[in-house]
Amino acid sequence: MRRIPVVMATPDMILAKDVWGRDSILLTKGTDNIMCYRDKLILNGIASIYVEDEVSDDIYDESVVCDNTREHCTRILSDTIDDARVTGAVDMKDLDVIVSSLIKEMLNNPEMILGLTDICTSNDITLQHSIDSAIYALFLGKLCDFKKRELKLLGKGMLMHDIGKIALDPNILYKNGYLNSEERKHIQRHAQWGYRMLEEDGWLEPPAREIALLHHERLDGSGYPFGLKEEDIPTMPRVAAIADVYDALTSERCYKAAMSNEQAIRILREDAENGKLDKKMVETFVSKLAIYPNGVVVLLNNGEPAIVKTQNRVDSCRPIVRIIDFKNQCAYARRDCDLMEERDLFIVKSHIKVSDLPERLRCQFA
C-alpha cells in the first residue's frame, strides 16, 4: 500500500482504502482501473489516494483502530448527529458503545505508534473530525495514564465536542476563503451552543460536557469563548485542544489540502512554545506519532523517492523505507533502506507531488 497523488495513478493499481466524498463513498477499496476516475476524484477535491501494486503489496497500515471498528463507530455517530439535527437533542445511549470499542483496541496495543491514514473530503466535517480527533485524544489520554473511566469521559466528550456546529449556517461553516469578524464570531458560537445541547439532556457527565465548551481555550488566554488561562483550563479540554488542532491540520477536506504530519507537528510545538498548548502534553503526543505513516511516499536528501515501509520505534523520523524508481510511469523497487543504519540519508519531504520528483522522473508524468 502506498499513498500517491491522483495524477500518478496507473492502470495496474488497485484502490487500497475507501475514498469518501461530500455525502458518500466516492470509490470503494478494491476498485481497479483507477485512471478512469481521476477527473472525478480531482473535481471532488481529492488530491491523493492509497493504492496497492507490486511495489507496495507488503506494506501495511499500522492503524490503532481497525477499519471495521471505525466504520461501526462512524455509522452510530452519524445516526446520533442526524437525529440531533432534526430534534435539537442529543441521544447519548450509543456513545458508550463507540468509546468502549475505541478504548479496547488501544489498550490491546501497548506499543502503538499513531498515524491515521484516511482520505476524505466529506462536507460532514462534524462527523469525520469527531471520530478522528476522538482517536487522537484517547491516544494522548492513554499516554498520560488516564484511568479507564477518565478515558471514557474523554472519548464521549470528544465525539460530541463539535456538536454545536450543526446549528451553524452551512454557508459560513463551509465557506472557502476568508471569514470576516462577524462570520468568525458565528463559528465560535458552536462551543457554547454545543454545551447547552449536551447540558439539556443531562446524560453526558460534566467533565465530558466541558470538552465541548472549552476545547478552543488556550493557556495564554487567546482562546474562546471565555479567554481562560493556565490553571483555569481543566485537563481534558487541554487534551482536546491538542487533538482538535492536530486533526484539523492533517485532514484533507473539500476546502483545503491536508498538511503533512511534520508540518502539523511543527505548528503544535510552536503553539506550545508560545504558551497556547500544554507543552508537556504536546511532547508526549508527538513522541508516539508516526511522523511518516506507512505507505506515504517521501523524498530523501539525495533526491530519490521512497515509500515508508515500517516504523522505527526508537526514532520515528528515521523509518525503514523502500527506495523506488519509475519506468513508463510505473514504480519499481530498487532496495529497502533502514534510515537508522544509513545515517547519511534522511527524509526531506513527505506527501510529495509530481513536481517534487527529479526531472528524469517528473517528465514521465507530464
Secondary structure by P-SEA (a helix, b strand, c coil): ccccccccccccccccbbbbccccccccccccccccaaaaaaaacccbbbbbccccccccccccccaaaaaaaaaaaaaaaaaaaacccccccaaaaaaaaaaaaaaaccbbbbbbbbbbbcccccaaaaaaaaaaaaaaaaaacccaaaaaaaaaaaaaccccccccccccccccccccaaaaaaaaaaaaaaaaaaaaaccccaaaaaaaccccccccccccccccccccccaaaaaaaaaaaaaaaaccccccccccaaaaaaaaaaaaaaccccaaaaaaaaaccccccccbbbbccccccccccccccccccccbbbbbcccccbbbbcccccccccccccccccccccccccaaaaaaac
